[in-house]
Amino acid sequence: MSTLKNSVQLMGHLGQDPEVVNLESGKKLVKFSIATNEFYFDNSGEKVTNTYWHNIIAWGKTASFIETYVKKGQEVLVKGKLAPRSYETKDGEKRCITEVNCSEIVPTSQKA
């Protein structure tokens, strides 16, 4: 049960090609975002679509797989955990962000 405490699965389309960062330590980091859509009908019967963007990061072998096989527009299934972090902007403002630290990814289609 402990692995279910911080677990997330999302299916969506990539908004841009993954950004690859090769760190000085030799580790590889990949960053990208996916859009998920939620549909419902309002009181007048009109279909309403809400789109949510999720920031995804991946390390190591998962990052290498994403770099090679995943591209903008592609639908993917991402499994991972939520990872909050804070950072400081160039102007000195403190910001907080929550990302999905991807442990598994499955491309479900070629390009949309």
N, C-alpha and C positions, 0 to 999 in steps of 0.2 A: 503494500500500500504506500510505502514512502515515496515511490517513484511517481505516484499519481498526485502528489501534493503540489507539484509545480510542473505541469505538463500541458502542452497546447498543441493542437493540430489545426492547420489552416489550409484551405484550398483556394487558390486565386491565381491571377495573372501578373507576371512581372511588368512593372512600369518602365523599367529601363534595363539595359544590360548590366550584369553584376559588376561591381567595382572591386578590383583585385588589389590588395595591399600586401606587398612582401616586406615583412618587418626585418630589422637588422638582426634579430635573433634567429632568423631563418624560417620563422613561422609564417604561414600564409593566412590572411584574413580576407573574406569576401563579404561585401555589403550589397544589399539590394532591397527593394520593397515590392510587396505584392498588394494587389487590390482584391478585396472580397466584396461581394454584392449581397444585399438583403432586399427582398421584394415583399411587398404587402399591398393590400387594397385599402384605400382610404374610405371614409364614410360615403362618398359619392360614387364609389365603385371604380375609381381611377387607380391604375397600377402605379405605385410609387417605388422607386429604387434608391436605396442608400448605398453609397460606396465608402468603404473604410480602407485606409492605407495602413500597412503594417511594416515596420522596419525589421529586416532579418539580417543576422550575421552568422557566419559559419567559419570554422577553423579547420586546419589540417587537411585530411583526406576528403572530408566533406566539401571543403572549400575548393580543392582541386577538381573534384567531380563537377561542381557547379560551374567553375571557370570553363571547363571543357564542353559540358553538355547543356547548359541552361542559358537561354537568351531572352531578350525583351519580347513581351507579348505571349510567351509560353505559359500554359497553365501548369501549376505544380502543386503537389501536396507536401507541406512542410510539417515536420514534427520536431518539437524542441521544448525549451522551457523559457519562461519570462525572465528577463535579466534587466532590472532597472539600473541606471547609472546616472551620474551627474557630471557636468563639465562646465567650463568657463568659456564664454565667447571672447572674441578679440577685444570687445568693449568692457570686459570684466564682469559681465552679467552671468550669474549662475543659472544653469538650465538643467532640467531633469528630463530623461527620456526612458522609455521602456522598449526594449527590443526583444525579439525572439531569437534565442541562441539555438540555431538549427543543428540537430544531431542526425536527422535523416531527411532526405528530399527525394521525391519521385516525380519526374516529369510525366504528366498525364496526357499531354498532347505536344505536337510540334509547335508551330507558331500560330497564334490566333489571327 
